[in-house]
Amino acid sequence: MGYQERFVLRQEADGGGYLFDRIEGEAVSVPPEKFADYQSREDILALPTREKFPQGARAAPFFAWMQLTYDCPISCRICSAFKKGPEMSVDQWAQVFNNIQQAGVFESRMTGGEPTKYHEFTEVIQAAAESGLYVSLNSSGVMAPELRQKLPELPIGLYVLSIDGPQVAHDYTRGKGKFDEAWKTLKVLVDAGKKVRVNTVLYQANKDHLEEMAMLFKEAGISGWTLVPLRPIGRAAKNYDQMRLSRDEYGQALTTARRLREELKMDIAASYDTMSQGRIFNTGKYFSKRCAAGIEVVNVNPEGFTSACILHNAPQYYTGNVLQEPFQEIWSDDSRWREFRGEERPSRACKECDHFGTDCAGSCLIIARHTGFPERDIYCQI
């Protein structure tokens, strides 16, 4: 596979490309006039030049969500109602990892459900790393104590933990005692010198706890914090209008986040944050400032079906199956991803806004669909 090289190079349709560091988990853009020089270097794994590029997306996703399982040990107020279902074997996942790595994907982000509930979790992590992919993990932090202690030993470059407030808010959201479990996982990883980010879903239960949370996370030594607006999925869909923040409340939360970012010198990412030009979501700086679903990221579910976004994981959104055909063929066929790649995807207001694509990703399709495709997104601060 050539995965012993630290750097991997892939080409884009314009003749330039991206050089990805498989230790740091970051990519840099390579202009067309310098691409051949990088391609000839012996210390770089240059992926084969492809014949067909998608017209409405990158040559390949920067990362792929890998839904190892739908199983989850907790029932969160803000999450989808996951249940046990079919799961691929480690050998099948290894086939998937090799498939997408050869297509030019850089990173596999393990998720679920709760990915650590996958029956052979440590083995599947090893398989992903051996394929040459940079491995990251998105977890609730709720897991068996023996696995928690083993986590730092696994070939994972980035750990993303979901923590939705100090104890009172987190336990209200995810269940009694779940904050303590998540915090134990965070401390094990930080104490081992691992790169840890925290994701927080912003909604009514935690909007008044941002300062307390920032102080907790800063003292703990995490590398960054991402604020995500509540989306109408799973259990949150039924009472979405009562649970979500209003436009003004979300704006107040962003104002607080901007102040904390400056005062604490802390990496705090948030969407719709048009005033600070902060990082959007959990993505690297090389991502575009727009919704990346089906353009720069992809989701692979526990049965191998692909979709543009982990939030659009129903059969009507499936675009192919990586166990049945090469991922490069799935990704290059723009017709399969039309709803996400088409020019009609962003609203007219977003396309005419100076912030869109520079420091705002624009509207979220799952929110737009739920709210009847308003011209102005419900969280928009302009």
Secondary structure, 3 states (H helix, E strand, C coil): CCCCCCEEEEECCCCCEEEEECCCCEEEEECHHHHHHHHCCCCEEECCCCCCCCCCCCCCCCEEEEECCCCCCCCCCCCCCCCCCCCCCHHHHHHHHHHHHHHCCCEEEEECCCHHHCCCHHHHHHHHHHCCCEEEEEECCCCCHHHHHHHHHCCCCEEEEECCCCHHHHHHHHCCCHHHHHHHHHHHHHHCCCCEEEEEEECCCCCCCHHHHHHHHHHHCCCEEEEEECCCCCHHHHCHHHHCCCHHHHHHHHHHHHHHHHHHCCCEEECCCCCCCCCCCCCCCCCCECCCECCCEEEECCCCEEECCCCCCCHHHCCEECCCCCHHHHHHCHHHHHHHHCCCCCCHHHHCCCCEECCECCCCHHHHHHCCCCCCCCCCCC
